[in-house]
Amino acid sequence: MKRLIRAGAVLAATLLTSNAAALQIGDAAPDFTAISTRGEVTLSQVLEKGPVVLALYYADFTPG
Amino acid sequence: MKAFQNDIERFEKLGAQVLGVSADSLETHNDFVEKLGLNFSLLVDDGSIREIYGSGRLTYLIDQSGIIRYVHKGMPDNDRLLQEIGNLQS
């Protein structure tokens, strides 16, 4: 039930929120640090190893 | 994120790293990683990443010098994305 409510909330968020990019091609990607499933991640440090695909999505356990 | 996992070897072959970002907790992320067998990182966004990068489902390709080279809105298109990564190296 909890998951159903959660799915409904995500669906509502999906319908109400447009995919609005705040940055464009050619812009410098602002650096950030966040905790992750593999420890703390800082964008600039990951970029030292190669290009990065930064994939923003609505929520875990949703399609895509 | 499953779609990225399905093609993860193609991304790795091009030297690109995938970072998934949502507002889920680390605990939920860990469950999701385990369920889908993801072998890339999921980041916990406290709101600050969305504030900078935008809302909804967005995929950015950032080259090694930190410049955004491709932006995709909506469900990711891996073939197109991989093509764009390939273009970075040419």
Backbone of each chain as nested JSON, in Angstrom:
{
  "chains": [
    {"id": "A", "residues": [
      {"number": 1, "name": "MET", "atoms": {"N": [0.833, -1.211, 0.0], "CA": [0.0, 0.0, 0.0], "C": [0.862, 1.253, 0.0]}},
      {"number": 2, "name": "LYS", "atoms": {"N": [1.91, 1.16, 0.833], "CA": [2.816, 2.298, 0.949], "C": [3.438, 2.599, -0.428]}},
      {"number": 3, "name": "ARG", "atoms": {"N": [3.786, 1.499, -1.104], "CA": [4.415, 1.67, -2.412], "C": [3.42, 2.236, -3.432]}},
      {"number": 4, "name": "LEU", "atoms": {"N": [2.139, 1.84, -3.271], "CA": [1.1, 2.324, -4.184], "C": [0.917, 3.833, -4.006]}},
      {"number": 5, "name": "ILE", "atoms": {"N": [0.895, 4.261, -2.76], "CA": [0.76, 5.7, -2.477], "C": [1.952, 6.442, -3.068]}},
      {"number": 6, "name": "ARG", "atoms": {"N": [3.105, 5.831, -2.865], "CA": [4.344, 6.426, -3.373], "C": [4.298, 6.535, -4.903]}},
      {"number": 7, "name": "ALA", "atoms": {"N": [3.808, 5.464, -5.556], "CA": [3.725, 5.461, -7.022], "C": [2.768, 6.549, -7.498]}},
      {"number": 8, "name": "GLY", "atoms": {"N": [1.666, 6.718, -6.738], "CA": [0.695, 7.751, -7.08], "C": [1.296, 9.139, -6.955]}},
      {"number": 9, "name": "ALA", "atoms": {"N": [2.065, 9.317, -5.908], "CA": [2.712, 10.611, -5.671], "C": [3.709, 10.914, -6.781]}},
      {"number": 10, "name": "VAL", "atoms": {"N": [4.431, 9.87, -7.188], "CA": [5.427, 10.05, -8.247], "C": [4.726, 10.366, -9.57]}},
      {"number": 11, "name": "LEU", "atoms": {"N": [3.616, 9.673, -9.813], "CA": [2.86, 9.91, -11.05], "C": [2.355, 11.355, -11.084]}},
      {"number": 12, "name": "ALA", "atoms": {"N": [1.829, 11.799, -9.944], "CA": [1.339, 13.174, -9.858], "C": [2.474, 14.163, -10.109]}},
      {"number": 13, "name": "ALA", "atoms": {"N": [3.627, 13.861, -9.528], "CA": [4.788, 14.741, -9.704], "C": [5.217, 14.754, -11.173]}},
      {"number": 14, "name": "THR", "atoms": {"N": [5.121, 13.572, -11.786], "CA": [5.511, 13.45, -13.194], "C": [4.597, 14.283, -14.082]}},
      {"number": 15, "name": "LEU", "atoms": {"N": [3.299, 14.242, -13.768], "CA": [2.333, 14.963, -14.582], "C": [2.409, 16.474, -14.359]}},
      {"number": 16, "name": "LEU", "atoms": {"N": [2.774, 16.838, -13.147], "CA": [2.785, 18.262, -12.809], "C": [4.11, 18.951, -13.119]}},
      {"number": 17, "name": "THR", "atoms": {"N": [5.173, 18.142, -13.183], "CA": [6.493, 18.737, -13.384], "C": [6.941, 18.535, -14.822]}},
      {"number": 18, "name": "SER", "atoms": {"N": [7.317, 19.609, -15.461], "CA": [7.837, 19.466, -16.806], "C": [9.335, 19.186, -16.714]}},
      {"number": 19, "name": "ASN", "atoms": {"N": [9.891, 18.658, -17.804], "CA": [11.318, 18.404, -17.837], "C": [12.0, 19.707, -18.248]}},
      {"number": 20, "name": "ALA", "atoms": {"N": [12.365, 20.485, -17.266], "CA": [12.889, 21.818, -17.544], "C": [14.375, 21.912, -17.222]}},
      {"number": 21, "name": "ALA", "atoms": {"N": [15.173, 21.854, -18.271], "CA": [16.615, 21.96, -18.089], "C": [16.974, 23.39, -17.732]}},
      {"number": 22, "name": "ALA", "atoms": {"N": [17.803, 23.529, -16.717], "CA": [18.219, 24.863, -16.298], "C": [19.523, 25.271, -16.974]}},
      {"number": 23, "name": "LEU", "atoms": {"N": [20.178, 24.296, -17.593], "CA": [21.459, 24.562, -18.243], "C": [21.384, 24.12, -19.698]}},
      {"number": 24, "name": "GLN", "atoms": {"N": [22.262, 24.698, -20.507], "CA": [22.218, 24.411, -21.945], "C": [23.569, 23.906, -22.442]}},
      {"number": 25, "name": "ILE", "atoms": {"N": [23.555, 23.395, -23.673], "CA": [24.787, 22.966, -24.318], "C": [25.755, 24.156, -24.369]}},
      {"number": 26, "name": "GLY", "atoms": {"N": [26.98, 23.899, -23.982], "CA": [27.991, 24.959, -23.993], "C": [28.219, 25.579, -22.62]}},
      {"number": 27, "name": "ASP", "atoms": {"N": [27.259, 25.382, -21.709], "CA": [27.416, 25.899, -20.34], "C": [28.438, 25.054, -19.58]}},
      {"number": 28, "name": "ALA", "atoms": {"N": [29.132, 25.682, -18.644], "CA": [29.991, 24.937, -17.731], "C": [29.085, 24.257, -16.709]}},
      {"number": 29, "name": "ALA", "atoms": {"N": [29.322, 22.976, -16.463], "CA": [28.512, 22.232, -15.501], "C": [28.95, 22.62, -14.083]}},
      {"number": 30, "name": "PRO", "atoms": {"N": [28.056, 23.209, -13.297], "CA": [28.442, 23.599, -11.932], "C": [28.833, 22.378, -11.095]}},
      {"number": 31, "name": "ASP", "atoms": {"N": [29.869, 22.548, -10.32], "CA": [30.346, 21.435, -9.498], "C": [29.405, 21.21, -8.315]}},
      {"number": 32, "name": "PHE", "atoms": {"N": [29.373, 19.995, -7.831], "CA": [28.593, 19.678, -6.631], "C": [29.179, 18.447, -5.967]}},
      {"number": 33, "name": "THR", "atoms": {"N": [28.828, 18.275, -4.714], "CA": [29.206, 17.076, -3.971], "C": [27.934, 16.492, -3.375]}},
      {"number": 34, "name": "ALA", "atoms": {"N": [27.801, 15.177, -3.459], "CA": [26.615, 14.525, -2.89], "C": [27.005, 13.144, -2.377]}},
      {"number": 35, "name": "ILE", "atoms": {"N": [26.218, 12.642, -1.444], "CA": [26.459, 11.261, -1.02], "C": [25.841, 10.336, -2.061]}},
      {"number": 36, "name": "SER", "atoms": {"N": [26.435, 9.168, -2.218], "CA": [25.944, 8.223, -3.222], "C": [26.059, 6.809, -2.686]}},
      {"number": 37, "name": "THR", "atoms": {"N": [25.58, 5.879, -3.5], "CA": [25.642, 4.465, -3.13], "C": [27.084, 3.959, -3.113]}},
      {"number": 38, "name": "ARG", "atoms": {"N": [28.01, 4.771, -3.597], "CA": [29.428, 4.402, -3.54], "C": [30.243, 5.478, -2.828]}},
      {"number": 39, "name": "GLY", "atoms": {"N": [29.657, 6.055, -1.812], "CA": [30.371, 7.081, -1.051], "C": [30.143, 8.473, -1.612]}},
      {"number": 40, "name": "GLU", "atoms": {"N": [30.892, 9.421, -1.06], "CA": [30.725, 10.81, -1.478], "C": [31.248, 11.015, -2.896]}},
      {"number": 41, "name": "VAL", "atoms": {"N": [30.479, 11.749, -3.69], "CA": [30.836, 11.988, -5.083], "C": [30.919, 13.491, -5.337]}},
      {"number": 42, "name": "THR", "atoms": {"N": [32.033, 13.913, -5.936], "CA": [32.178, 15.303, -6.373], "C": [32.335, 15.282, -7.883]}},
      {"number": 43, "name": "LEU", "atoms": {"N": [31.471, 16.026, -8.561], "CA": [31.45, 15.98, -10.023], "C": [32.835, 16.208, -10.627]}},
      {"number": 44, "name": "SER", "atoms": {"N": [33.536, 17.242, -10.168], "CA": [34.843, 17.57, -10.763], "C": [35.837, 16.422, -10.627]}},
      {"number": 45, "name": "GLN", "atoms": {"N": [35.718, 15.665, -9.552], "CA": [36.636, 14.526, -9.37], "C": [36.286, 13.377, -10.307]}},
      {"number": 46, "name": "VAL", "atoms": {"N": [34.993, 13.17, -10.529], "CA": [34.572, 12.1, -11.451], "C": [35.002, 12.463, -12.871]}},
      {"number": 47, "name": "LEU", "atoms": {"N": [34.94, 13.748, -13.198], "CA": [35.304, 14.212, -14.543], "C": [36.786, 14.005, -14.851]}},
      {"number": 48, "name": "GLU", "atoms": {"N": [37.584, 13.895, -13.82], "CA": [39.022, 13.653, -14.055], "C": [39.234, 12.311, -14.755]}},
      {"number": 49, "name": "LYS", "atoms": {"N": [38.264, 11.424, -14.586], "CA": [38.399, 10.077, -15.179], "C": [37.769, 9.966, -16.554]}},
      {"number": 50, "name": "GLY", "atoms": {"N": [36.919, 10.929, -16.928], "CA": [36.273, 10.846, -18.24], "C": [34.966, 11.607, -18.252]}},
      {"number": 51, "name": "PRO", "atoms": {"N": [34.281, 11.602, -19.414], "CA": [32.994, 12.301, -19.49], "C": [31.96, 11.672, -18.559]}},
      {"number": 52, "name": "VAL", "atoms": {"N": [30.971, 12.482, -18.19], "CA": [29.946, 12.032, -17.234], "C": [28.554, 12.163, -17.843]}},
      {"number": 53, "name": "VAL", "atoms": {"N": [27.779, 11.113, -17.682], "CA": [26.357, 11.167, -18.017], "C": [25.63, 11.407, -16.698]}},
      {"number": 54, "name": "LEU", "atoms": {"N": [25.064, 12.594, -16.557], "CA": [24.35, 12.943, -15.331], "C": [22.858, 12.758, -15.596]}},
      {"number": 55, "name": "ALA", "atoms": {"N": [22.295, 11.73, -14.997], "CA": [20.91, 11.363, -15.299], "C": [19.999, 11.69, -14.118]}},
      {"number": 56, "name": "LEU", "atoms": {"N": [19.242, 12.786, -14.235], "CA": [18.283, 13.15, -13.194], "C": [16.97, 12.436, -13.486]}},
      {"number": 57, "name": "TYR", "atoms": {"N": [16.408, 11.791, -12.474], "CA": [15.141, 11.08, -12.667], "C": [14.25, 11.312, -11.459]}},
      {"number": 58, "name": "TYR", "atoms": {"N": [12.983, 10.911, -11.602], "CA": [12.006, 11.242, -10.555], "C": [12.229, 10.488, -9.254]}},
      {"number": 59, "name": "ALA", "atoms": {"N": [12.284, 9.166, -9.345], "CA": [12.385, 8.38, -8.119], "C": [12.765, 6.945, -8.433]}},
      {"number": 60, "name": "ASP", "atoms": {"N": [13.378, 6.297, -7.469], "CA": [13.681, 4.876, -7.588], "C": [12.372, 4.093, -7.742]}},
      {"number": 61, "name": "PHE", "atoms": {"N": [12.479, 2.913, -8.313], "CA": [11.333, 2.009, -8.507], "C": [10.267, 2.607, -9.425]}},
      {"number": 62, "name": "THR", "atoms": {"N": [10.701, 3.471, -10.329], "CA": [9.822, 3.95, -11.393], "C": [10.485, 3.58, -12.722]}},
      {"number": 63, "name": "PRO", "atoms": {"N": [9.713, 3.44, -13.805], "CA": [10.294, 3.003, -15.075], "C": [11.349, 3.973, -15.609]}},
      {"number": 64, "name": "GLY", "atoms": {"N": [12.261, 3.399, -16.358], "CA": [13.267, 4.22, -17.004], "C": [14.615, 4.061, -16.368]}}
    ]},
    {"id": "B", "residues": [
      {"number": 1, "name": "MET", "atoms": {"N": [16.514, 3.784, -14.827], "CA": [17.913, 3.448, -14.601], "C": [18.262, 2.072, -15.162]}},
      {"number": 2, "name": "LYS", "atoms": {"N": [17.208, 1.271, -15.342], "CA": [17.442, -0.07, -15.888], "C": [18.017, 0.028, -17.307]}},
      {"number": 3, "name": "ALA", "atoms": {"N": [17.529, 1.001, -18.054], "CA": [18.0, 1.17, -19.434], "C": [19.497, 1.494, -19.454]}},
      {"number": 4, "name": "PHE", "atoms": {"N": [19.947, 2.307, -18.497], "CA": [21.383, 2.614, -18.423], "C": [22.168, 1.355, -18.082]}},
      {"number": 5, "name": "GLN", "atoms": {"N": [21.609, 0.574, -17.151], "CA": [22.305, -0.659, -16.766], "C": [22.434, -1.607, -17.961]}},
      {"number": 6, "name": "ASN", "atoms": {"N": [21.369, -1.688, -18.763], "CA": [21.402, -2.574, -19.927], "C": [22.535, -2.221, -20.881]}},
      {"number": 7, "name": "ASP", "atoms": {"N": [22.872, -0.934, -20.949], "CA": [23.91, -0.468, -21.887], "C": [25.199, -0.049, -21.178]}},
      {"number": 8, "name": "ILE", "atoms": {"N": [25.333, -0.406, -19.906], "CA": [26.456, 0.131, -19.124], "C": [27.821, -0.207, -19.738]}},
      {"number": 9, "name": "GLU", "atoms": {"N": [27.912, -1.371, -20.349], "CA": [29.2, -1.751, -20.946], "C": [29.546, -0.859, -22.134]}},
      {"number": 10, "name": "ARG", "atoms": {"N": [28.531, -0.431, -22.856], "CA": [28.769, 0.473, -24.0], "C": [29.25, 1.838, -23.5]}},
      {"number": 11, "name": "PHE", "atoms": {"N": [28.684, 2.295, -22.389], "CA": [29.139, 3.568, -21.801], "C": [30.574, 3.431, -21.297]}},
      {"number": 12, "name": "GLU", "atoms": {"N": [30.842, 2.321, -20.619], "CA": [32.184, 2.111, -20.046], "C": [33.239, 2.003, -21.143]}},
      {"number": 13, "name": "LYS", "atoms": {"N": [32.859, 1.369, -22.23], "CA": [33.786, 1.197, -23.347], "C": [34.237, 2.559, -23.898]}},
      {"number": 14, "name": "LEU", "atoms": {"N": [33.345, 3.548, -23.807], "CA": [33.674, 4.897, -24.284], "C": [34.296, 5.754, -23.168]}},
      {"number": 15, "name": "GLY", "atoms": {"N": [34.499, 5.138, -22.008], "CA": [35.139, 5.849, -20.896], "C": [34.219, 6.779, -20.142]}},
      {"number": 16, "name": "ALA", "atoms": {"N": [32.903, 6.645, -20.405], "CA": [31.944, 7.543, -19.744], "C": [31.403, 6.91, -18.462]}},
      {"number": 17, "name": "GLN", "atoms": {"N": [31.147, 7.758, -17.489], "CA": [30.584, 7.28, -16.232], "C": [29.176, 7.811, -16.054]}},
      {"number": 18, "name": "VAL", "atoms": {"N": [28.288, 6.923, -15.65], "CA": [26.887, 7.3, -15.45], "C": [26.663, 7.591, -13.965]}},
      {"number": 19, "name": "LEU", "atoms": {"N": [26.02, 8.717, -13.683], "CA": [25.621, 9.051, -12.318], "C": [24.112, 9.296, -12.321]}},
      {"number": 20, "name": "GLY", "atoms": {"N": [23.375, 8.499, -11.574], "CA": [21.937, 8.707, -11.457], "C": [21.671, 9.642, -10.283]}},
      {"number": 21, "name": "VAL", "atoms": {"N": [20.701, 10.537, -10.441], "CA": [20.409, 11.512, -9.389], "C": [18.914, 11.585, -9.125]}},
      {"number": 22, "name": "SER", "atoms": {"N": [18.509, 11.355, -7.881], "CA": [17.122, 11.612, -7.49], "C": [17.122, 12.017, -6.021]}},
      {"number": 23, "name": "ALA", "atoms": {"N": [15.947, 12.358, -5.519], "CA": [15.849, 12.824, -4.134], "C": [15.634, 11.67, -3.151]}},
      {"number": 24, "name": "ASP", "atoms": {"N": [15.71, 10.436, -3.649], "CA": [15.517, 9.297, -2.751], "C": [16.622, 9.235, -1.695]}},
      {"number": 25, "name": "SER", "atoms": {"N": [16.302, 8.561, -0.587], "CA": [17.283, 8.404, 0.49], "C": [18.342, 7.388, 0.071]}},
      {"number": 26, "name": "LEU", "atoms": {"N": [19.448, 7.385, 0.782], "CA": [20.514, 6.428, 0.491], "C": [20.007, 4.992, 0.665]}},
      {"number": 27, "name": "GLU", "atoms": {"N": [19.163, 4.803, 1.663], "CA": [18.61, 3.474, 1.928], "C": [17.781, 2.987, 0.728]}},
      {"number": 28, "name": "THR", "atoms": {"N": [16.928, 3.863, 0.213], "CA": [16.1, 3.506, -0.949], "C": [16.986, 3.267, -2.169]}},
      {"number": 29, "name": "HIS", "atoms": {"N": [17.984, 4.13, -2.338], "CA": [18.92, 3.949, -3.451], "C": [19.604, 2.576, -3.37]}},
      {"number": 30, "name": "ASN", "atoms": {"N": [20.033, 2.22, -2.174], "CA": [20.722, 0.932, -2.017], "C": [19.81, -0.236, -2.372]}},
      {"number": 31, "name": "ASP", "atoms": {"N": [18.528, -0.139, -1.969], "CA": [17.549, -1.185, -2.31], "C": [17.383, -1.274, -3.828]}},
      {"number": 32, "name": "PHE", "atoms": {"N": [17.328, -0.106, -4.448], "CA": [17.109, -0.03, -5.902], "C": [18.318, -0.587, -6.661]}},
      {"number": 33, "name": "VAL", "atoms": {"N": [19.5, -0.239, -6.191], "CA": [20.744, -0.747, -6.801], "C": [20.763, -2.271, -6.728]}},
      {"number": 34, "name": "GLU", "atoms": {"N": [20.369, -2.782, -5.564], "CA": [20.381, -4.222, -5.373], "C": [19.33, -4.905, -6.255]}},
      {"number": 35, "name": "LYS", "atoms": {"N": [18.147, -4.307, -6.295], "CA": [17.061, -4.911, -7.065], "C": [17.398, -4.984, -8.557]}},
      {"number": 36, "name": "LEU", "atoms": {"N": [17.955, -3.912, -9.09], "CA": [18.246, -3.873, -10.534], "C": [19.661, -4.329, -10.865]}},
      {"number": 37, "name": "GLY", "atoms": {"N": [20.467, -4.57, -9.823], "CA": [21.851, -4.953, -10.07], "C": [22.636, -3.85, -10.759]}},
      {"number": 38, "name": "LEU", "atoms": {"N": [22.403, -2.622, -10.333], "CA": [23.084, -1.484, -10.966], "C": [24.554, -1.455, -10.573]}},
      {"number": 39, "name": "ASN", "atoms": {"N": [25.44, -1.274, -11.544], "CA": [26.84, -1.081, -11.162], "C": [27.351, 0.3, -11.563]}},
      {"number": 40, "name": "PHE", "atoms": {"N": [26.485, 1.281, -11.289], "CA": [26.915, 2.677, -11.328], "C": [26.287, 3.374, -10.119]}},
      {"number": 41, "name": "SER", "atoms": {"N": [26.765, 4.56, -9.808], "CA": [26.357, 5.236, -8.575], "C": [25.024, 5.962, -8.7]}},
      {"number": 42, "name": "LEU", "atoms": {"N": [24.268, 5.924, -7.625], "CA": [23.064, 6.75, -7.514], "C": [23.327, 7.793, -6.44]}},
      {"number": 43, "name": "LEU", "atoms": {"N": [23.106, 9.046, -6.778], "CA": [23.378, 10.147, -5.856], "C": [22.109, 10.605, -5.149]}},
      {"number": 44, "name": "VAL", "atoms": {"N": [22.264, 10.956, -3.89], "CA": [21.157, 11.493, -3.103], "C": [21.16, 13.015, -3.262]}},
      {"number": 45, "name": "ASP", "atoms": {"N": [20.096, 13.525, -3.876], "CA": [20.011, 14.97, -4.076], "C": [19.2, 15.599, -2.944]}},
      {"number": 46, "name": "ASP", "atoms": {"N": [19.82, 16.484, -2.197], "CA": [19.11, 17.182, -1.112], "C": [18.328, 18.376, -1.663]}},
      {"number": 47, "name": "GLY", "atoms": {"N": [18.281, 18.471, -2.99], "CA": [17.565, 19.57, -3.634], "C": [18.518, 20.523, -4.339]}},
      {"number": 48, "name": "SER", "atoms": {"N": [19.77, 20.491, -3.916], "CA": [20.726, 21.463, -4.468], "C": [21.103, 21.152, -5.918]}},
      {"number": 49, "name": "ILE", "atoms": {"N": [21.114, 19.867, -6.294], "CA": [21.465, 19.527, -7.684], "C": [20.329, 19.957, -8.621]}},
      {"number": 50, "name": "ARG", "atoms": {"N": [19.099, 19.644, -8.223], "CA": [17.927, 20.05, -9.025], "C": [17.836, 21.572, -9.166]}},
      {"number": 51, "name": "GLU", "atoms": {"N": [18.198, 22.23, -8.096], "CA": [18.13, 23.684, -8.126], "C": [19.05, 24.236, -9.22]}},
      {"number": 52, "name": "ILE", "atoms": {"N": [20.181, 23.568, -9.411], "CA": [21.157, 24.02, -10.413], "C": [20.826, 23.465, -11.797]}},
      {"number": 53, "name": "TYR", "atoms": {"N": [20.473, 22.186, -11.845], "CA": [20.364, 21.497, -13.137], "C": [18.96, 21.457, -13.728]}},
      {"number": 54, "name": "GLY", "atoms": {"N": [17.933, 21.694, -12.903], "CA": [16.579, 21.741, -13.441], "C": [15.682, 20.632, -12.928]}},
      {"number": 55, "name": "SER", "atoms": {"N": [14.439, 20.647, -13.39], "CA": [13.443, 19.719, -12.863], "C": [13.023, 18.688, -13.889]}},
      {"number": 56, "name": "GLY", "atoms": {"N": [12.495, 17.601, -13.375], "CA": [11.996, 16.544, -14.258], "C": [13.065, 15.537, -14.602]}},
      {"number": 57, "name": "ARG", "atoms": {"N": [12.839, 14.831, -15.716], "CA": [13.788, 13.801, -16.141], "C": [14.723, 14.417, -17.17]}},
      {"number": 58, "name": "LEU", "atoms": {"N": [15.938, 14.617, -16.76], "CA": [16.921, 15.303, -17.602], "C": [18.214, 14.514, -17.652]}},
      {"number": 59, "name": "THR", "atoms": {"N": [18.8, 14.418, -18.821], "CA": [20.089, 13.747, -18.945], "C": [21.081, 14.719, -19.569]}},
      {"number": 60, "name": "TYR", "atoms": {"N": [22.18, 14.931, -18.866], "CA": [23.237, 15.823, -19.345], "C": [24.474, 14.996, -19.689]}},
      {"number": 61, "name": "LEU", "atoms": {"N": [25.112, 15.34, -20.793], "CA": [26.428, 14.786, -21.088], "C": [27.445, 15.905, -20.836]}},
      {"number": 62, "name": "ILE", "atoms": {"N": [28.356, 15.633, -19.922], "CA": [29.372, 16.627, -19.541], "C": [30.727, 16.116, -19.985]}},
      {"number": 63, "name": "ASP", "atoms": {"N": [31.441, 16.899, -20.796], "CA": [32.747, 16.421, -21.266], "C": [33.79, 16.599, -20.173]}},
      {"number": 64, "name": "GLN", "atoms": {"N": [34.975, 16.071, -20.45], "CA": [35.985, 16.01, -19.396], "C": [36.456, 17.38, -18.928]}},
      {"number": 65, "name": "SER", "atoms": {"N": [36.234, 18.407, -19.765], "CA": [36.623, 19.746, -19.328], "C": [35.491, 20.439, -18.561]}},
      {"number": 66, "name": "GLY", "atoms": {"N": [34.396, 19.695, -18.332], "CA": [33.308, 20.232, -17.511], "C": [32.264, 21.026, -18.278]}},
      {"number": 67, "name": "ILE", "atoms": {"N": [32.28, 20.882, -19.607], "CA": [31.309, 21.61, -20.428], "C": [30.161, 20.674, -20.823]}},
      {"number": 68, "name": "ILE", "atoms": {"N": [28.939, 21.2, -20.748], "CA": [27.761, 20.419, -21.138], "C": [27.721, 20.321, -22.66]}},
      {"number": 69, "name": "ARG", "atoms": {"N": [27.674, 19.096, -23.155], "CA": [27.744, 18.889, -24.597], "C": [26.441, 18.363, -25.186]}},
      {"number": 70, "name": "TYR", "atoms": {"N": [25.544, 17.921, -24.326], "CA": [24.275, 17.388, -24.812], "C": [23.28, 17.398, -23.655]}},
      {"number": 71, "name": "VAL", "atoms": {"N": [22.038, 17.781, -23.952], "CA": [20.98, 17.763, -22.934], "C": [19.777, 17.05, -23.529]}},
      {"number": 72, "name": "HIS", "atoms": {"N": [19.239, 16.101, -22.796], "CA": [18.063, 15.386, -23.278], "C": [16.953, 15.476, -22.234]}},
      {"number": 73, "name": "LYS", "atoms": {"N": [15.758, 15.868, -22.686], "CA": [14.609, 15.941, -21.787], "C": [13.723, 14.726, -21.998]}},
      {"number": 74, "name": "GLY", "atoms": {"N": [13.231, 14.155, -20.917], "CA": [12.363, 12.983, -21.015], "C": [13.154, 11.696, -20.879]}},
      {"number": 75, "name": "MET", "atoms": {"N": [12.517, 10.596, -21.287], "CA": [13.175, 9.291, -21.169], "C": [14.478, 9.292, -21.968]}},
      {"number": 76, "name": "PRO", "atoms": {"N": [15.57, 8.853, -21.342], "CA": [16.863, 8.881, -22.034], "C": [16.875, 8.019, -23.302]}},
      {"number": 77, "name": "ASP", "atoms": {"N": [17.624, 8.482, -24.282], "CA": [17.802, 7.769, -25.54], "C": [19.277, 7.349, -25.589]}},
      {"number": 78, "name": "ASN", "atoms": {"N": [19.532, 6.109, -25.178], "CA": [20.927, 5.682, -25.035], "C": [21.706, 5.7, -26.339]}},
      {"number": 79, "name": "ASP", "atoms": {"N": [21.057, 5.299, -27.436], "CA": [21.78, 5.274, -28.717], "C": [22.274, 6.67, -29.082]}},
      {"number": 80, "name": "ARG", "atoms": {"N": [21.404, 7.652, -28.915], "CA": [21.771, 9.035, -29.22], "C": [22.872, 9.521, -28.271]}},
      {"number": 81, "name": "LEU", "atoms": {"N": [22.701, 9.168, -27.018], "CA": [23.668, 9.567, -25.995], "C": [25.049, 8.972, -26.282]}},
      {"number": 82, "name": "LEU", "atoms": {"N": [25.068, 7.708, -26.641], "CA": [26.347, 7.042, -26.947], "C": [26.993, 7.651, -28.185]}},
      {"number": 83, "name": "GLN", "atoms": {"N": [26.148, 8.04, -29.115], "CA": [26.652, 8.704, -30.326], "C": [27.318, 10.037, -29.948]}},
      {"number": 84, "name": "GLU", "atoms": {"N": [26.664, 10.779, -29.06], "CA": [27.216, 12.063, -28.613], "C": [28.537, 11.867, -27.856]}},
      {"number": 85, "name": "ILE", "atoms": {"N": [28.607, 10.803, -27.059], "CA": [29.862, 10.53, -26.336], "C": [30.962, 10.199, -27.338]}},
      {"number": 86, "name": "GLY", "atoms": {"N": [30.609, 9.431, -28.349], "CA": [31.571, 9.101, -29.402], "C": [32.072, 10.353, -30.107]}},
      {"number": 87, "name": "ASN", "atoms": {"N": [31.177, 11.317, -30.299], "CA": [31.554, 12.57, -30.967], "C": [32.568, 13.38, -30.156]}},
      {"number": 88, "name": "LEU", "atoms": {"N": [32.558, 13.204, -28.831], "CA": [33.496, 13.939, -27.977], "C": [34.926, 13.547, -28.279]}},
      {"number": 89, "name": "GLN", "atoms": {"N": [35.083, 12.304, -28.7], "CA": [36.436, 11.771, -28.886], "C": [36.964, 11.987, -30.29]}},
      {"number": 90, "name": "SER", "atoms": {"N": [36.107, 12.451, -31.198], "CA": [36.563, 12.616, -32.572], "C": [37.058, 14.039, -32.81]}}
    ]}
  ]
}
